[in-house]
Amino acid sequence: MTRHSWFNCSAGVAGDMLLASLVDAGADPIAVGSILAGLGLDDYALTFEPTQRAGVKSTRAIVAVHEHDDHDRHHGSHHRAWSDIKSMIEAADVPERVRVRSLAVFAVLADVEAKIHGVDVDDVEFHEVGAVDSIVDIVGVCAALEVLGVDSISCGPIGTGHGTVRTQHGELPNPAPATVSLAAMRQIPLVGLDDRRELATPTGVAVMAALADTFGAMPGLSVHARGYGAGALDVNGRANVVQVVVGDRAVNSSGAGQAVRLLEVNVDDVTGEVIAHTIGALLDAGAHDAWATPIVMKKGRPAHTVHALCDPALTDAISRVMLNETGSLGVRGSIIERWPQARREGVVRVEGHEIRVKIAGDRVKVEHDDAARAAEALGIPLREVLRLAESAAAT
């Protein structure tokens, strides 16, 4: 079994609505706030308050940001470069899965913004999404998912408005270009509602584009909890909420798995050191896994295929790393399915040294680098540290 969350976004979606829905479903707000504290952000307060939308008891998330002066309000204090946000999250003291998920959301936003504005992804500056409240919303959602122990996510069709919306760039079509581009990236089904407001924000859609495995009807679940995250307005005749359903999902090879992208390049003109570095760079960029296999190319030349397995939303980012590091002239890819086993992460101590472990069922996998450092410091064989760490994790 794996813990799964399905989001009903038929009335629209925004980052604060997603966060509120997870807290309404049982994510401890104190635990969420503790994880957010690892970002090192100051001058904001996150609160949750009970409310109703069209008679549905729900929760609203409110991020209050302290602005120091008029210059902050009017001269770009809310603008942050993608590179700055990436560095902040990479350096944050947060659980690894929160870090990976948060970076994935901002990565898809950066890719979309780069294409819309015709700039390099490293030069992207976020406006609304760069504001403190949006960062808290995105990382807060990932923190709440971690608190609830959610392993996989899916989402129903997303409701959108029509007309125009006002942004930092001026009046734009509704749904906004970034919202539509994010939907196109993952073929997310959108449903238009007769409402001129921005019902689906880029932040909310980006979370689903980056983290949801599939889009459509709720999968078979043994339901444990449900939550309703309220939007700012109580809309007449429609519950302005995101609904989340949390439950256990059976994982087996006869059912639908998690959709992932397999990317590959063949190279015959790079060294083993470059291939090893490329694998590390792919993993750092968010790939689920990366590896190389020896092959024989035309004219009998020995070569290697470099592979990367990633979320489809990270295709552009992972492809770019693969091309830049190997110097290949192209990348091929395909969509496949995987069935990851539910797992949890923890830390054990061996003779005073902290060692990270992953636990799935009865199996314990020890983080090699941590174990190797401990073995060197203690002056004992690596296999002995592995044995002690596995024994500590099993108790």
C-alpha positions as CSV (number, residue, x, y, z in Angstrom):
1,M,0.0,0.0,0.0
2,T,1.1,3.6,-0.6
3,R,-0.4,6.8,0.8
4,H,-2.0,8.8,-1.9
5,S,-3.7,12.2,-2.2
6,W,-6.3,13.1,-4.9
7,F,-7.1,16.7,-5.4
8,N,-10.5,17.9,-6.7
9,C,-9.8,21.3,-8.3
10,S,-13.1,21.6,-10.1
11,A,-13.7,25.1,-8.6
12,G,-10.1,26.2,-9.4
13,V,-6.8,25.9,-7.6
14,A,-4.3,28.2,-5.8
15,G,-1.3,27.5,-3.6
16,D,-3.0,28.6,-0.4
17,M,-6.1,26.5,-1.2
18,L,-3.9,23.4,-1.6
19,L,-2.1,24.0,1.6
20,A,-5.3,24.7,3.5
21,S,-6.9,21.5,2.2
22,L,-4.0,19.4,3.5
23,V,-4.2,21.0,6.9
24,D,-8.0,20.5,6.9
25,A,-7.3,16.8,6.2
26,G,-5.1,16.5,9.3
27,A,-1.6,17.9,8.5
28,D,-0.4,19.4,11.8
29,P,0.0,23.1,11.2
30,I,2.8,23.3,13.8
31,A,4.7,20.5,12.1
32,V,4.2,22.3,8.7
33,G,5.4,25.6,10.3
34,S,8.5,23.8,11.7
35,I,9.5,22.6,8.3
36,L,8.9,26.0,6.8
37,A,11.2,27.5,9.4
38,G,14.1,25.6,7.7
39,L,13.9,28.1,4.8
40,G,15.2,30.9,6.9
41,L,12.6,33.3,5.6
42,D,11.6,36.2,8.0
43,D,8.8,38.7,8.3
44,Y,5.8,36.5,7.6
45,A,3.2,34.8,9.7
46,L,1.2,31.7,8.5
47,T,-2.1,31.1,10.2
48,F,-5.1,28.8,9.5
49,E,-8.7,29.7,10.3
50,P,-11.9,27.7,10.0
51,T,-14.5,29.0,7.6
52,Q,-17.3,28.0,5.3
53,R,-17.7,28.1,1.5
54,A,-21.3,27.6,0.2
55,G,-22.1,25.8,3.5
56,V,-19.0,23.5,3.3
57,K,-16.9,23.6,6.5
58,S,-13.3,24.3,5.3
59,T,-10.0,25.8,6.3
60,R,-8.4,29.0,4.9
61,A,-4.6,29.5,4.9
62,I,-3.4,33.1,5.4
63,V,0.1,34.3,4.9
64,A,0.7,37.8,6.4
65,V,3.9,39.4,5.0
66,H,5.5,42.3,6.8
67,E,6.6,45.0,4.3
68,H,9.2,47.3,5.8
69,D,8.3,50.5,3.8
70,D,6.8,51.9,0.6
71,H,10.0,51.0,-1.4
72,D,9.3,47.3,-0.6
73,R,5.7,47.6,-1.8
74,H,6.5,49.4,-5.0
75,H,10.0,48.6,-6.1
76,G,10.4,44.9,-6.6
77,S,11.0,43.4,-3.2
78,H,8.7,40.6,-4.4
79,H,10.9,39.8,-7.4
80,R,13.2,36.9,-7.0
81,A,15.5,35.1,-9.5
82,W,15.0,31.4,-10.0
83,S,18.6,30.9,-9.2
84,D,18.1,32.6,-5.8
85,I,15.1,30.6,-4.9
86,K,16.9,27.4,-6.0
87,S,19.8,28.2,-3.8
88,M,17.6,29.0,-0.8
89,I,15.7,25.7,-1.1
90,E,18.9,23.7,-1.6
91,A,20.4,25.2,1.5
92,A,17.2,24.9,3.6
93,D,17.1,22.6,6.6
94,V,14.1,20.6,5.4
95,P,13.3,16.9,4.8
96,E,14.8,15.7,1.5
97,R,11.4,14.9,-0.1
98,V,10.2,18.4,0.7
99,R,13.3,19.8,-1.0
100,V,12.9,17.7,-4.1
101,R,9.2,18.4,-4.5
102,S,9.6,22.2,-3.9
103,L,12.5,22.4,-6.4
104,A,10.3,20.5,-8.9
105,V,7.5,23.0,-8.7
106,F,9.8,26.0,-9.1
107,A,11.6,24.2,-11.9
108,V,8.5,23.8,-14.0
109,L,7.5,27.4,-13.3
110,A,11.0,28.6,-14.4
111,D,10.8,26.5,-17.7
112,V,7.4,28.0,-18.5
113,E,8.4,31.6,-17.7
114,A,11.5,31.2,-19.8
115,K,9.6,30.1,-22.8
116,I,6.8,32.7,-22.4
117,H,9.3,35.6,-22.2
118,G,12.0,34.2,-24.5
119,V,14.8,34.2,-22.0
120,D,17.2,31.6,-20.7
121,V,15.9,29.6,-17.8
122,D,18.8,30.8,-15.6
123,D,17.7,34.4,-16.2
124,V,14.1,33.9,-15.1
125,E,12.9,36.3,-12.4
126,F,9.6,35.5,-10.7
127,H,7.2,38.3,-9.8
128,E,4.1,37.2,-8.1
129,V,5.5,33.7,-7.6
130,G,8.7,35.1,-6.2
131,A,6.8,36.8,-3.3
132,V,7.3,35.4,0.2
133,D,3.6,34.3,0.4
134,S,3.9,32.2,-2.8
135,I,7.2,30.6,-1.6
136,V,5.4,29.7,1.7
137,D,2.4,28.3,-0.2
138,I,4.6,26.1,-2.4
139,V,7.0,24.8,0.2
140,G,4.1,24.6,2.7
141,V,2.2,22.3,0.4
142,C,5.3,20.0,0.1
143,A,5.7,20.2,3.9
144,A,2.1,19.3,4.5
145,L,2.3,16.3,2.1
146,E,5.4,15.1,4.1
147,V,3.6,15.5,7.4
148,L,0.7,13.4,6.1
149,G,3.2,10.8,4.7
150,V,1.9,11.2,1.1
151,D,3.8,9.2,-1.4
152,S,1.9,9.9,-4.6
153,I,-0.6,12.5,-5.9
154,S,-3.2,12.7,-8.6
155,C,-5.6,15.5,-9.6
156,G,-9.0,15.9,-11.3
157,P,-9.8,18.5,-14.0
158,I,-9.0,22.1,-13.0
159,G,-11.6,24.8,-13.2
160,T,-10.6,28.1,-14.9
161,G,-12.2,31.5,-15.4
162,H,-12.4,33.7,-18.6
163,G,-11.9,37.3,-19.7
164,T,-8.6,38.9,-18.5
165,V,-6.5,39.0,-15.4
166,R,-4.2,41.8,-14.1
167,T,-0.6,40.8,-13.5
168,Q,2.8,42.6,-13.1
169,H,3.0,42.5,-16.9
170,G,-0.4,44.1,-17.4
171,E,-3.8,42.7,-18.5
172,L,-3.4,39.2,-19.8
173,P,-5.9,36.5,-21.0
174,N,-7.7,34.5,-18.3
175,P,-6.5,31.7,-17.8
176,A,-3.0,33.3,-17.7
177,P,-0.4,32.3,-20.2
178,A,1.7,30.5,-17.5
179,T,-1.4,28.6,-16.4
180,V,-2.2,27.4,-19.9
181,S,1.5,26.5,-20.6
182,L,1.7,24.5,-17.4
183,A,-1.5,22.6,-18.4
184,A,-0.1,21.9,-21.8
185,M,3.2,20.6,-20.3
186,R,1.3,17.7,-18.6
187,Q,-1.9,17.6,-20.7
188,I,-3.9,18.7,-17.7
189,P,-7.6,18.8,-18.4
190,L,-9.0,22.3,-17.9
191,V,-12.8,23.1,-17.5
192,G,-14.0,26.6,-18.1
193,L,-16.4,28.2,-15.6
194,D,-18.6,31.2,-16.2
195,D,-16.5,33.4,-14.0
196,R,-14.2,36.3,-14.9
197,R,-12.0,35.8,-11.8
198,E,-8.6,34.0,-11.9
199,L,-9.8,30.7,-10.5
200,A,-6.6,28.7,-11.4
201,T,-3.4,30.5,-10.5
202,P,0.0,29.6,-11.9
203,T,1.2,28.7,-8.5
204,G,-1.6,26.2,-7.9
205,V,-1.4,24.6,-11.4
206,A,2.4,24.4,-11.1
207,V,2.1,22.3,-7.9
208,M,-0.1,19.9,-9.7
209,A,1.9,19.9,-12.9
210,A,5.1,19.1,-11.0
211,L,3.8,16.6,-8.4
212,A,0.7,14.9,-9.8
213,D,1.3,11.5,-11.4
214,T,-2.0,11.4,-13.3
215,F,-5.0,13.6,-14.0
216,G,-8.6,12.4,-14.0
217,A,-11.1,10.6,-11.8
218,M,-10.1,9.6,-8.3
219,P,-8.3,6.3,-8.2
220,G,-9.3,3.4,-6.0
221,L,-8.4,4.4,-2.4
222,S,-9.0,3.2,1.2
223,V,-10.0,6.7,2.4
224,H,-8.5,7.9,5.6
225,A,-9.1,11.6,5.5
226,R,-10.6,14.4,3.5
227,G,-10.0,18.2,3.6
228,Y,-11.4,21.4,2.1
229,G,-9.1,24.4,1.4
230,A,-11.0,27.6,1.0
231,G,-10.4,30.3,-1.5
232,A,-10.5,34.0,-0.4
233,L,-14.1,34.5,-1.6
234,D,-17.4,32.8,-0.8
235,V,-18.8,32.5,-4.3
236,N,-22.6,32.4,-4.6
237,G,-23.8,29.0,-5.8
238,R,-20.4,27.3,-5.8
239,A,-18.2,26.0,-3.1
240,N,-14.9,27.9,-3.7
241,V,-12.7,25.1,-2.3
242,V,-10.1,22.6,-3.2
243,Q,-11.0,19.1,-2.0
244,V,-8.4,16.6,-1.1
245,V,-9.0,12.9,-0.4
246,V,-6.2,11.0,1.3
247,G,-6.0,7.2,1.5
248,D,-4.0,4.1,0.9
249,R,-3.7,2.8,-2.7
250,A,-2.7,-0.8,-3.6
251,V,0.4,-0.9,-5.7
252,N,0.9,-3.8,-8.1
253,S,1.9,-4.4,-11.6
254,S,-1.6,-5.1,-12.8
255,G,-2.8,-1.5,-12.2
256,A,-1.8,1.9,-13.5
257,G,1.7,3.0,-12.2
258,Q,3.3,6.3,-11.9
259,A,4.0,7.9,-15.3
260,V,7.7,8.8,-15.7
261,R,9.9,10.0,-18.5
262,L,12.9,7.9,-19.6
263,L,15.6,10.1,-21.3
264,E,18.6,8.6,-23.0
265,V,21.7,9.6,-25.0
266,N,24.4,7.5,-26.7
267,V,28.0,8.9,-26.3
268,D,31.3,7.5,-27.7
269,D,33.5,10.5,-27.2
270,V,33.5,11.3,-23.4
271,T,35.5,9.9,-20.6
272,G,34.3,7.8,-17.7
273,E,34.9,10.8,-15.4
274,V,32.5,12.9,-17.5
275,I,29.8,10.1,-17.5
276,A,30.1,9.8,-13.7
277,H,29.8,13.6,-13.3
278,T,26.8,13.6,-15.6
279,I,25.0,11.0,-13.5
280,G,25.5,13.1,-10.4
281,A,24.3,16.3,-12.2
282,L,21.2,14.5,-13.4
283,L,20.4,13.4,-9.8
284,D,21.0,16.9,-8.5
285,A,18.6,18.3,-11.1
286,G,15.8,16.1,-9.7
287,A,16.0,12.9,-11.7
288,H,14.5,9.9,-9.9
289,D,17.4,7.8,-11.0
290,A,20.3,8.0,-13.5
291,W,22.8,5.4,-14.8
292,A,25.0,4.4,-17.7
293,T,25.3,1.1,-19.7
294,P,28.0,0.0,-22.1
295,I,27.0,-0.4,-25.7
296,V,28.7,-1.0,-29.1
297,M,27.9,1.6,-31.8
298,K,28.5,1.7,-35.5
299,K,31.9,0.6,-36.8
300,G,32.4,-1.4,-33.6
301,R,33.1,1.6,-31.5
302,P,32.7,1.1,-27.7
303,A,30.3,3.6,-26.2
304,H,27.8,4.2,-23.4
305,T,24.1,5.1,-23.1
306,V,23.4,7.6,-20.3
307,H,19.9,7.1,-18.9
308,A,17.7,9.3,-16.6
309,L,14.3,8.6,-15.2
310,C,12.3,11.7,-14.2
311,D,8.9,13.2,-13.7
312,P,7.5,14.3,-17.1
313,A,7.3,17.9,-15.8
314,L,11.1,17.9,-15.5
315,T,11.8,16.7,-19.1
316,D,13.2,20.0,-20.3
317,A,15.4,20.6,-17.2
318,I,16.8,17.0,-17.2
319,S,17.3,17.0,-21.0
320,R,19.3,20.3,-20.8
321,V,21.6,18.8,-18.1
322,M,22.1,15.7,-20.2
323,L,22.9,17.7,-23.4
324,N,25.2,20.2,-21.6
325,E,27.2,17.6,-19.7
326,T,27.6,15.0,-22.5
327,G,27.8,17.3,-25.5
328,S,25.4,15.1,-27.3
329,L,23.4,16.6,-30.3
330,G,20.1,15.2,-29.2
331,V,18.1,13.3,-26.6
332,R,15.5,10.6,-27.0
333,G,12.7,9.8,-24.6
334,S,9.6,7.8,-23.8
335,I,6.9,7.7,-21.2
336,I,6.9,4.5,-19.1
337,E,5.4,3.5,-15.8
338,R,7.0,2.6,-12.5
339,W,5.6,1.2,-9.3
340,P,7.7,2.6,-6.4
341,Q,7.4,0.9,-3.1
342,A,6.1,3.0,-0.2
343,R,9.1,4.0,1.9
344,R,10.0,6.3,4.8
345,E,13.3,8.0,5.6
346,G,15.0,8.3,8.9
347,V,18.3,8.8,10.7
348,V,20.2,6.4,13.0
349,R,23.3,6.9,15.0
350,V,26.3,4.6,14.9
351,E,29.0,5.4,17.5
352,G,27.9,9.0,17.6
353,H,27.7,9.4,13.8
354,E,24.3,10.2,12.1
355,I,23.5,8.0,9.1
356,R,20.5,8.4,6.9
357,V,18.4,5.3,6.0
358,K,15.4,4.4,3.8
359,I,13.0,1.8,5.1
360,A,10.6,-0.1,2.8
361,G,8.8,-3.0,4.2
362,D,11.4,-5.2,5.9
363,R,14.3,-3.8,3.9
364,V,16.7,-1.1,5.1
365,K,18.9,0.8,2.7
366,V,21.7,2.8,4.3
367,E,23.0,6.0,2.7
368,H,26.4,5.0,1.4
369,D,28.2,8.3,1.7
370,D,27.1,8.7,5.4
371,A,28.2,5.2,6.2
372,A,31.6,5.7,4.4
373,R,32.3,8.8,6.3
374,A,31.5,7.1,9.6
375,A,33.6,4.1,8.7
376,E,36.6,6.4,7.9
377,A,36.1,8.4,11.1
378,L,35.8,5.3,13.3
379,G,38.5,3.3,11.6
380,I,36.3,0.2,11.1
381,P,35.2,-1.6,7.9
382,L,32.4,-0.1,5.9
383,R,30.4,-3.4,6.0
384,E,30.5,-3.2,9.8
385,V,29.0,0.3,9.8
386,L,26.3,-0.9,7.3
387,R,25.4,-3.8,9.6
388,L,25.2,-1.6,12.7
389,A,23.0,1.0,10.8
390,E,20.7,-1.6,9.5
391,S,20.3,-3.1,13.0
392,A,19.6,0.3,14.5
393,A,17.0,1.0,11.9
394,A,15.2,-2.3,12.5
395,T,14.8,-1.6,16.2
